[in-house]
Amino acid sequence: MAPRPVGDRFSMRPFGSRRLSRRAALRATGAGIALPLLDAMLPGFAAAAPDGRGPGSVPQRMVAIHAALGMMPQFFFPAKPVGGDPAPAPASPYLDLLASHRGRFTVFSGLSHPSVDGNHHAGQCFLTGAPHPGQPTFKNSISLDQVAAETIGLDTRFPFLALSVQKGEQYSNTLAVSRSGVDIPSQTSPKRLYRAMFVAGTPEEKAATLRRIEAGGSVLDLVLDKKARLEKAVGPEDRSRLDQYFSSVRELESRLEKAIEWENRPKPAVEWKEPDDIADANRVIEKSKLMFDMARLALQTDSTRVITLSLSTFSVVPHVPGVKNETHGLTHHGNEPEKIAELKKIEEAQMAALGSLLQSLRDTPDGGGTLLDHTQLLYGSCLGNANSHSNQNLPIILAGGGYRHPGHLAFDERKNEPLANLYLTMLQRLGVETDRFASSTGTLRGLDA
């Protein structure tokens, strides 16, 4: 199967002396919706198909976590392997906090997204690799999780979950980006997430949900009904774009039908108390751990197989012993020892929380192994050095997923390897039939399954 195009966006270009405006296109459909948004109409909790696992099969899963303010490189990266050989036990002040998981993760140095700059704006491209964020002409593209969900997300109640921990609006409030380049809203409430996964709605709530699903189908009917009129009003190039667009509309129509199936199926029962949301944004480490718990439950119950989680410490003073200042200000430490020491405490707490997540996945049996064995967990940032706003040499960890983890894979720290090469490797490991993703030039050498 040929790779699907990345980041398609419906647009109307001039043909001859005529230009079909976006407003005219909307009038032609008879529906007040923006055409490029249709593939993102379903919410982050969109329903999909019934469980399609065969007897004895074990599903593969993927979790991607972005730490918005990065990690101080001097404490994150291990020493370079001697002679370029992989290091079986990567060591650094931060990685030592994951010591009990050595052999189950790989840390990478010398990876970045080519042409992804814009300092903090780069966060919205962590899973897309789209160039030059923050520019007026910037256009994002489909994210890694969405490509994965198209293959492995069709047999679960939620094809994917987009989650975040943040205070207020940030440069990037979600990691998930649709095929048309539109941000997919993230869920910030563990309580609402828990209820969506495990709490059966009242008959009235169920009926309201079914009405919303059916209303979505009615909108699609209107759009498809006006297909012929639109095709007559555009030139050959736009007709091709319309064909691609209406193909996605038909796919969405199928997903809406499956949503009704899922709405009539009972939700899984779990021995886990419904959580209360944490109101204090400064308890960011506790909030992260709570969302980690919800992510593990989602995977354990096979409610989803694809999760993204954006973690931001912007505008907060984390409840970490010895921390008195706001995190973002500390990242611009100017090499002042006191600020570095304070920031190090925050980042150590973040790494310890990651270690707790890895442990919980290891402790969860799954198909003759553990949940970690069957989950590729990506952890990293689009900031290589927040002090200088560098988007090069990114801190990246890949854990689990059944790989024979070499420990540390070091690439050229000046002429970085495309991070998308790792993403392509991950996609192929999940069974996605593609030979490219974003800026990839091939799979990442040294990472063997």
C-alpha positions in Angstrom: 0.0 0.0 0.0 1.4 3.3 -1.0 2.0 5.9 1.7 -0.8 8.3 2.2 0.0 12.0 1.6 0.9 13.9 4.7 -1.0 17.0 5.9 -3.5 17.4 3.1 -5.5 20.6 3.3 -8.4 21.4 1.1 -7.9 24.7 -0.7 -9.5 26.6 -3.6 -7.0 27.9 -6.2 -7.8 30.3 -9.0 -8.6 28.8 -12.4 -8.8 31.1 -15.4 -10.1 34.4 -14.2 -12.3 32.8 -11.6 -11.7 32.1 -7.9 -14.0 30.0 -5.8 -13.9 31.5 -2.3 -14.0 29.5 0.9 -17.3 31.2 1.7 -18.8 30.1 -1.7 -17.6 26.6 -1.0 -19.3 26.5 2.3 -22.5 27.9 0.8 -22.3 25.2 -1.9 -22.3 22.5 0.8 -25.3 24.0 2.5 -23.7 23.4 5.8 -21.9 25.8 8.2 -18.7 23.8 8.5 -15.2 24.4 7.4 -14.2 21.7 4.9 -10.7 21.0 6.2 -12.0 20.4 9.7 -14.3 17.5 8.7 -11.7 14.8 9.4 -11.4 16.3 12.9 -15.1 16.5 13.6 -15.0 13.6 16.0 -13.8 14.6 19.4 -10.7 13.3 21.2 -13.0 10.5 22.5 -14.2 9.5 19.0 -15.6 6.0 18.8 -14.4 3.3 16.4 -15.0 -0.3 15.6 -15.6 -3.3 17.9 -12.6 -5.2 19.3 -11.0 -7.0 16.3 -8.3 -8.9 18.1 -7.9 -12.5 17.0 -7.6 -15.4 19.4 -4.3 -15.2 21.4 -3.1 -12.0 19.6 -1.6 -9.2 21.6 -2.2 -5.6 20.4 0.6 -3.2 19.9 0.3 0.2 21.4 2.0 3.6 21.4 2.3 6.4 23.9 4.0 9.8 23.1 4.8 12.3 25.9 6.2 15.8 25.3 7.9 17.7 28.1 7.3 21.3 26.8 10.4 22.9 28.5 12.8 20.1 27.7 15.6 18.9 29.9 19.0 20.4 30.7 21.3 18.6 28.4 24.2 18.4 30.8 22.1 16.3 33.2 20.2 14.3 30.6 22.6 13.0 28.0 25.0 10.2 28.8 28.6 10.3 27.8 29.2 9.4 24.1 29.7 5.7 23.5 33.3 4.8 22.9 34.0 4.2 19.3 30.4 4.8 18.4 29.2 1.5 19.8 26.0 1.5 21.8 26.2 1.8 25.5 24.3 -1.0 27.3 23.8 1.0 30.5 23.4 4.7 29.7 24.2 6.8 32.7 23.6 10.5 33.6 22.1 12.2 36.6 18.6 12.0 35.1 18.9 8.6 33.5 20.1 7.2 36.7 16.6 7.8 38.0 15.5 5.2 35.5 18.2 2.8 36.4 15.8 0.0 37.3 14.5 0.0 33.7 17.8 -0.2 31.9 17.6 -2.7 29.1 14.1 -1.6 28.5 14.7 1.9 27.0 17.0 3.6 24.6 18.2 7.2 24.9 19.1 9.1 21.7 21.4 12.0 21.1 21.9 13.9 17.9 18.2 13.8 16.8 16.0 16.8 15.7 13.5 17.8 13.2 15.1 19.6 10.2 13.7 23.1 9.7 11.6 23.0 12.9 12.6 26.1 14.7 10.7 28.9 16.4 11.8 28.0 20.0 8.7 27.2 22.0 6.5 27.1 18.9 8.3 23.9 17.9 6.3 22.0 20.5 3.3 21.9 18.1 5.5 20.0 15.7 7.0 17.4 18.1 5.0 14.6 16.4 4.6 16.2 13.0 8.0 17.6 12.0 6.3 20.4 10.0 8.8 23.2 9.2 9.0 26.7 10.6 6.3 26.9 13.2 5.4 30.3 14.4 5.7 31.8 10.9 2.6 33.5 9.4 2.6 30.9 6.6 3.1 27.9 8.9 0.9 24.9 8.1 1.1 21.8 10.3 0.8 18.2 9.1 -0.5 15.0 10.4 1.0 13.8 13.7 2.7 10.4 14.4 -0.2 9.3 16.6 -2.8 9.9 14.0 -1.0 7.9 11.4 -0.7 5.1 13.9 -4.3 5.4 14.9 -5.4 4.9 11.3 -3.9 1.4 11.5 -4.0 0.2 15.1 -6.8 2.5 16.5 -9.8 1.0 14.7 -10.5 -1.9 17.0 -11.0 0.1 20.2 -13.7 2.4 21.7 -11.3 5.4 21.3 -9.0 5.3 18.2 -6.7 7.6 20.1 -6.6 9.8 23.2 -5.1 13.3 23.2 -4.3 14.4 26.7 -2.5 17.3 28.3 -1.4 18.7 31.7 -1.1 22.5 31.5 -2.0 25.8 33.0 -3.9 28.1 30.7 -3.2 28.4 27.0 0.3 27.4 25.8 2.3 27.4 22.6 1.0 24.0 22.0 -2.1 22.6 23.8 -2.1 19.2 22.1 0.3 16.9 20.3 -2.4 15.4 18.0 -2.8 17.0 14.6 -5.3 15.8 12.0 -4.5 14.8 8.4 -5.6 18.3 7.3 -3.2 19.9 9.7 -5.7 20.9 12.4 -5.0 20.6 16.1 -7.1 18.0 17.8 -8.3 19.3 21.2 -6.8 17.5 24.2 -8.5 16.3 27.4 -7.2 18.0 30.5 -9.5 16.4 33.1 -8.6 12.9 34.5 -12.1 12.8 36.0 -13.8 13.4 32.6 -11.5 10.9 31.0 -12.3 8.2 33.6 -16.0 8.8 33.1 -15.7 8.6 29.3 -13.9 5.3 29.6 -15.6 3.5 32.4 -18.8 5.1 33.6 -22.1 4.2 31.8 -24.2 7.2 31.1 -27.9 7.6 32.0 -30.5 6.7 29.4 -30.9 10.4 28.8 -27.1 11.0 28.3 -26.9 8.0 26.0 -29.8 9.3 23.9 -28.2 12.7 23.7 -24.9 11.2 22.6 -26.7 9.2 19.9 -28.5 12.3 18.7 -25.1 14.1 18.4 -23.7 11.2 16.4 -26.7 11.2 14.1 -26.5 14.9 13.7 -22.9 14.5 12.5 -24.2 12.0 9.9 -26.8 14.5 8.7 -24.1 17.1 8.2 -22.1 14.6 6.1 -25.1 13.8 4.1 -25.5 17.5 3.2 -21.9 17.7 2.2 -21.9 14.6 0.0 -25.2 15.7 -1.6 -23.5 18.9 -2.9 -20.4 17.0 -4.1 -21.3 17.2 -7.8 -22.0 21.0 -7.6 -18.6 21.6 -6.1 -16.8 19.5 -8.6 -18.3 21.5 -11.5 -17.2 24.7 -10.0 -13.4 23.9 -9.7 -10.5 23.2 -11.9 -8.7 19.8 -12.3 -6.2 20.3 -9.5 -8.9 21.2 -7.0 -11.1 18.4 -8.3 -8.3 16.0 -7.3 -8.2 17.6 -3.8 -11.9 17.3 -3.5 -11.7 13.6 -4.3 -9.2 13.1 -1.5 -11.4 15.2 0.8 -14.6 13.3 0.0 -12.8 10.0 0.5 -12.0 11.2 4.1 -15.7 12.2 4.5 -16.8 8.7 3.6 -14.3 7.3 6.1 -15.8 9.5 8.7 -19.2 8.4 7.8 -18.1 4.8 8.5 -16.6 5.9 11.8 -19.9 7.5 12.8 -21.7 4.2 12.1 -19.2 2.4 14.3 -19.6 5.1 17.0 -23.3 4.0 17.3 -22.1 0.4 17.8 -19.8 1.4 20.6 -22.4 3.5 22.3 -24.6 0.4 22.6 -21.8 -1.7 24.1 -21.1 -1.8 27.9 -17.9 -0.1 29.1 -15.3 -2.1 31.0 -15.4 -2.3 34.7 -12.2 -1.4 36.7 -11.3 -1.6 40.3 -10.1 2.0 40.4 -11.8 4.8 42.1 -13.0 7.7 40.0 -10.4 10.4 40.5 -10.9 14.0 41.5 -9.2 16.6 39.3 -6.4 18.5 41.0 -7.3 22.2 40.9 -3.9 23.6 42.0 -1.8 23.9 38.8 1.4 24.1 40.8 0.9 20.4 41.8 2.0 19.6 38.2 4.0 16.5 39.1 0.9 15.0 40.9 -1.3 16.0 38.0 1.1 14.3 35.6 1.1 11.1 37.7 -2.7 11.1 37.8 -2.9 11.4 34.0 -0.3 8.6 33.7 -2.6 6.4 35.8 -5.5 7.1 33.5 -3.3 6.4 30.4 -2.3 3.0 31.9 -5.9 2.1 32.6 -6.8 3.1 29.1 -4.2 0.7 27.7 -4.9 -2.1 30.2 -8.6 -2.2 29.4 -7.8 -1.9 25.6 -10.0 1.3 25.5 -7.4 2.7 23.2 -4.0 1.8 21.8 -2.7 5.3 20.9 -2.2 8.1 23.5 -0.5 11.5 23.4 0.2 13.5 26.4 1.5 17.1 26.5 3.2 18.0 29.8 3.8 21.7 30.4 5.4 23.4 33.4 4.9 26.9 32.0 3.6 29.5 34.5 3.8 27.2 37.5 5.9 26.9 40.6 5.9 23.1 41.0 5.3 21.7 44.5 8.8 20.2 44.6 11.0 20.6 47.7 13.5 23.4 47.3 11.6 25.0 44.4 10.4 28.6 44.9 10.4 30.1 41.3 8.4 29.7 38.2 9.7 27.0 35.8 10.0 28.9 32.6 12.0 31.6 34.2 14.3 29.0 35.6 14.9 27.5 32.2 16.5 30.8 31.2 19.0 30.4 34.0 21.9 32.2 32.3 24.2 29.5 33.9 23.5 30.9 37.4 24.2 27.9 39.8 21.2 28.7 42.1 18.7 28.7 39.2 20.3 25.5 37.7 20.0 23.7 41.0 16.4 24.7 41.4 15.5 23.7 37.8 17.3 20.4 38.3 15.0 19.5 41.2 12.0 20.0 38.9 13.4 18.0 36.1 14.4 15.2 38.4 10.8 15.1 39.7 9.6 14.8 36.1 12.0 11.9 35.4 11.0 10.1 38.6 7.4 10.4 37.5 8.3 8.8 34.2 10.0 6.0 36.0 6.8 5.4 38.0 4.9 5.1 34.7 7.4 2.7 33.3 7.1 0.6 36.5 3.3 0.5 36.4 3.4 -0.7 32.7 6.0 -3.4 33.7 3.8 -4.4 36.6 0.7 -4.9 34.4 0.5 -8.4 32.8 -0.4 -8.4 29.2 -0.6 -11.4 26.8 2.2 -13.5 28.3 4.3 -10.4 28.9 3.8 -7.0 30.3 2.1 -3.8 29.1 5.5 -2.2 28.6 6.6 -5.1 26.4 3.7 -4.2 24.0 3.8 -0.5 24.3 6.2 1.9 22.5 6.6 4.8 24.9 8.2 7.9 23.5 9.3 10.7 25.9 11.0 13.8 24.8 10.9 17.5 23.8 11.2 19.8 20.9 13.6 21.9 23.0 17.2 20.7 23.1 18.2 23.5 25.4 15.6 25.9 26.8 18.2 28.3 28.1 19.1 29.2 24.5 15.8 28.2 22.9 17.6 25.6 20.8 15.6 23.1 18.8 18.6 20.9 18.1 19.9 17.7 19.7 16.6 16.9 21.4 16.3 14.8 24.5 14.5 11.6 23.4 13.8 8.3 25.1 12.0 5.3 23.6 11.0 2.6 26.1 9.3 -0.8 25.7 7.7 -1.9 22.5 9.6 -5.2 22.3 12.8 -3.7 21.0 16.3 -5.0 21.9 17.2 -1.7 23.4 20.9 -0.9 22.8 21.0 1.7 25.6 22.3 4.8 24.0 22.3 5.6 20.3 24.5 8.7 19.6 24.3 10.5 16.3 26.0 13.7 15.1 25.2 16.5 17.5 25.9 19.1 14.9 24.4 17.5 11.8 21.5 15.8 13.4 19.7 12.7 12.2 16.0 13.4 11.4 13.8 12.5 14.4 11.3 11.4 11.9 13.5 8.4 11.1 12.8 7.2 14.6 9.1 7.8 14.0 9.2 5.8 10.8 10.8 3.0 12.7 8.0 3.1 15.3 5.3 3.1 12.6 6.7 0.2 10.8 7.0 -1.7 14.1 3.2 -1.1 14.6 2.5 -2.5 11.2 1.9 0.7 9.3 2.7 0.1 5.7 4.7 3.2 4.8 8.3 4.0 3.9 8.3 7.7 4.9 7.0 10.1 7.5 7.5 13.8 7.5 11.2 14.5 7.0 12.3 10.9 7.3 15.2 9.6 5.1 14.8 6.0 6.2 14.4 4.0 9.4 16.7 4.7 12.3 19.8 2.5 12.2 20.8 0.8 15.4 17.3 0.2 16.8 16.4 -3.4 16.2 13.3 -5.3 17.2 
